[in-house]
């Protein structure tokens, strides 16, 4: 199956990463899918933390640059792109994943769900089957010691779509490894999307989302994330200085 990047969206360099720009979620879906099929590739959600991490870590940078689609899932990245006189919208990764699962329900493509706790992973699979009609599905939680067992499973199953909820950058590094042995799938790191999908973790209220303060809501709910905000400060300094 052809790679979905036959439709090349406009990209804008943010830090060291070429970010694809979209007017809305539907446009992003249109690039990732064709004739109701999700096409092979590797999509990565990019926020301020990931931009800063890529500037500091050459291995992570190389991994992210191997992706076929980098999209802005952080309002800081969106604002940097707009500062370069390019209009674009934020594409929330959790919403993108849900819409892709709706596509799968119609196409019958096979899905491999990897990551999160056993409880969350099973609940995600059950909800996809019962409410979305996704039946061609296999799953495995994120508590495994041997990555080779995941590689072997993907080689055996040859799924059409692999979504990985291990957190960044672990999920991106694993996806890069899986693409080497099974390149004809669509891969997407989804972070905490499974937890949000089954209601274990609540998204920020609508007002916070409208004000682009989801990061602040998460900080209120998880004070342990405070040290991660230094990446936001670093990003803000570079953004103001026009160095992104």
Beta strands, then each sheet from edge to edge (+ up, - down):
strand 1: 11-14
strand 2: 17-20
strand 3: 33-34
strand 4: 37-38
strand 5: 41-46
strand 6: 69-72
strand 7: 111-115
strand 8: 137-140
strand 9: 161-165
strand 10: 186-189
sheet 1: 1+ 2-
sheet 2: 3+ 4-
sheet 3: 6+ 5+ 10+ 9+ 7+ 8+
end
